[in-house]
Amino acid sequence: MRPRSSANDDLGQEVTAFVVADKVTAAELVDFVARTLSAHKRPRQIRFLDTLPRNAMGKVQKHLLAG
């Protein structure tokens, strides 16, 4: 899971988790983060992807996730 911030009209930004996984559901992730993270650190959105966008060096292209 890779958290990122996305736009929010009231708060400015909110945490979004981008997940590349086959055998986990959004409900399982919500339950896990509820037990392990403070409320203000929990993702407000969970997005499942087949792969994370990477550049030639293998680094995640975060700007592509924000859009």
QUIURTA-V449571 format. One record per residue. N is the residue number from 1. RES is the residue in one letter. D_FIRST is the distance of its C-alpha to the first C-alpha in whole Angstrom. Layout:
N/RES/D_FIRST, N/RES/D_FIRST
This chain:
1/M/0, 2/R/4, 3/P/6, 4/R/10, 5/S/13, 6/S/15, 7/A/19, 8/N/21, 9/D/24, 10/D/25, 11/L/22, 12/G/22, 13/Q/18, 14/E/15, 15/V/12, 16/T/10, 17/A/6, 18/F/6, 19/V/5, 20/V/7, 21/A/8, 22/D/12, 23/K/13, 24/V/11, 25/T/12, 26/A/11, 27/A/14, 28/E/12, 29/L/9, 30/V/12, 31/D/14, 32/F/12, 33/V/11, 34/A/14, 35/R/16, 36/T/14, 37/L/13, 38/S/16, 39/A/17, 40/H/17, 41/K/13, 42/R/12, 43/P/10, 44/R/13, 45/Q/12, 46/I/9, 47/R/9, 48/F/9, 49/L/10, 50/D/12, 51/T/11, 52/L/10, 53/P/14, 54/R/15, 55/N/19, 56/A/21, 57/M/20, 58/G/17, 59/K/15, 60/V/12, 61/Q/15, 62/K/13, 63/H/16, 64/L/16, 65/L/13, 66/A/15, 67/G/18
